[in-house]
Amino acid sequence: MGSTGLQLLGLVLAVLGWVGGALVCAAPLWRVSAFVGGELVIAQVLWEGLWMTCLSQTTGQIQCKTYDSTLALPTSAQAARGLTVLSLLLCLLALTLGVAGAKCTHCMGDGNRVSKARLAKLAGLLFLVAGLAYLIPICWTANSIIKDFYDPNVAAPFKRELGPALYLGWGASVLLLVGGALLYLGSSTPEGGVPPGFRGTGKGNTQPVAAGEVKQQEKAFV
């Protein structure tokens, strides 16, 4: 039997990962300007995200600007946008199915336990896929930043460091993966998927119990 506690814990962790992923997607903190050899002006810090860039000054003034054209962005940035948005949409679908299939809810009635378990399992799988889809652009961006940082052919003003959004993105991906796994494990089909009113006559065989047979058995015991 699946555990309701595992389902609830999985849903909570997955929702936290979804919220964290949405914040990471919107935050312009994926890349931060690096200070290499003191060649950059310390009074200004450049932040880069998926949708905009921000320039922060020591005076506290911050100026942000969205990218002028999506098609002008590098292919990696476009792919990162697509994967993060796809992951967030999958999380929304998985959350809807997970709530409908949870044992503690009555969205489908109490008689559809098998269907509810299947919905909850599907929600867990979707959370797992969403976590993997979100992890790909995070690791891809981090690898690109590290390669450019240690590349001697890249000028110092163009070198970047890992932004705080990437660390939060790794955490959100882990929450989605763990939450999806717990939701899947806690949603096993009740009684091996055999509906009430059926009995087994052998391994893998089920037969419906006739109403007349039940009455004859009851009379036999009287």
N, C-alpha and C positions, 0 to 999 in steps of 0.2 A: 504494500500500500504506500502511496505517495504521502508525503508529509505536507500538511498545510503550512507549517512553519517554514519549510524550505521554499515553498511557493512565495510566501509573503516576503521573506528575506531576499529572494531572487528579484522580485518585482521592485523592492525598495532600492536595492543596489543598482538595478538597471535604470531606474528613473533618475537616480543621482548621476549615473554616467551620462544619461541623455542630457540632463540640464548642464552638466559640465562640458559636454561636447558642444552644446549650443553656444555657451560662453566663449569657448575656444574658437569656434568658427567665426564669431563676430569680433573678437578682440584683435587689434592690430599689434600683437606682441609675439609674432612668430619669429621674426628676425630683429635683432638689436645691433646697432652699429658698434663695431669693435674698436678699441683703442690699441693700435699696434704701433709701437715705437714712438708714441706721442705725436703722430702725424695728424690725427683728427682733432678738431676743435672740441675741447671738453665741455664748453658751454652749451653744446647742442648734442642731442641724442636722437637718432633716427629710429623709429619703430616701423616695422613693415608687417602687414597681415595679408589675409586673402582678399580683402575688399578695399583697403585703404592704407595709406601711410600717414604717420604722425611725426611731427618735429617738436621735441620737447626742449625747452631752454631752462637754464638755471634760475631765471626770474620767475618760473612757474607757469609761463605761457606755453600752451600747447596748440599747435595748428595741425589739423587733419585734413586730408584730401583723398577722395575716392579715385580709383584708377580711371583714366579717361576712356580707355577702350579695353574690353575683355579680350578681343582678338589680338591685341598688341601684347598681351601677357605671354610669358613663356609657357610652353606646353605643360611643364610640371605644375605651374600655378593653376592652369585651367583644369588639369586632372585632379589636383587637390581640392579645388572648389567642387567639382562634380562628385567626388567620392564622399566628401564631408556632408554635402547636402543629401546625397543618397542615403548615407548612414542615418542621418537625423529623421528622414522620412520612414525608413525601415523601423526605427525605434518607435515612431508614432503608431505605425500599424501593429507592431508587436505589443505595445502597451494596450491597445484596444483589445486585441485578441487575448492577452494575458488576463486582463480584468474580467472579460467575459468567461474565460475558462477557469478562473480561480475557484477553489472549493468554497471559499468564504463568501462568494457572491451568488446571487440568484438570478442572474441575467437570462439564463436558459432554463430555469426551473431545476428542481432537485432530481427529476427523473432522467436527465440526460447526462449522467456521470461520464459515460464513455466519450461522448462528444465533447464535453468540457475538458476532459483530460487530453484529448487530441488537440484541441485549440490551445491549451496551455503549453503542450509540447511544441507546437508550431511557433508559438510566441517565443519560447526559449531558443529555438533554432534561429529565428529572425534576429534576436538580440545578439547571438553569437556571430552571425553574418555581419550585422551592423558594427560590432566591435572590431572585427577584422578589417572591414571597409574603412573604418576610422583610423585604424592603426597604420595602414599603408601610407597615407599622405604625411602623417606625423614623422614616421621613420624616414621616408623619402626626403622630406625637407631637412631633417636633422643631418642626414648623410650628405646632402648637398652643401649645407653650411660648413660642416667640418672639412669637406674636401676643398672648398674655396679658401677656408681659413689657412690651411697648411700648403696651399698651392703658391709657389713663389712667383708665378706668372700673373697672379691676381694682384692688382694694386691695393695698397693699404686702405684707401678710402672706400673700396668696394667690399672689403671683408666684413663679415657679420658674425655674430655670436648667437647661441641658442637663446631664444626668448622664453619668458616664463610660460607663455601659452603652450609651448611644446611639452613642458613637464606636466602641465594640467591635462593636456591631451593624452599623454601616456596613462595618467591616472584614470581618466574617463574611459579609455579603451579597456583597461583592466576591469573596471566596474561593470562595463557592459558584458565582457566575456564571463566573468564570475557570476553575475546576475543571471545571464542566460543559461549557464550550466546548472545553477541551482534550481531555476524554474523548470528546466527540462527533467532533472532528476526527481523533483518533487511532484511530478505530474504523471506518475505511472497509472496505467489503465486499471480501474478497480476490478478485482476478481479475474484478472487475466483477460479482460475484455469480453466475458461471457455475460450477456444480459440476464436480468432476473427472469425466472420462469423456465430456464433451460438447465439441464443437468448433463453431465458427461457420462458416457457409457464406456469410454476407453480413452486412450491418449489421442487428443486432437479431435474427438468426436463429441457432438452435442446433440441432444434430442429434446424436443419440447415435452413437457409434462402435461398429459391430457387431464382435463377436469374430471372425467368419469373415473380415471384411474385413481385420482386423489381421493374421490369419494369412496371408492371400493376399499382403499387402504384404511380410511377412517372407520368404515363399518367393521373391518376385520379386527380392529383394535377394541371395539366396543364389546 
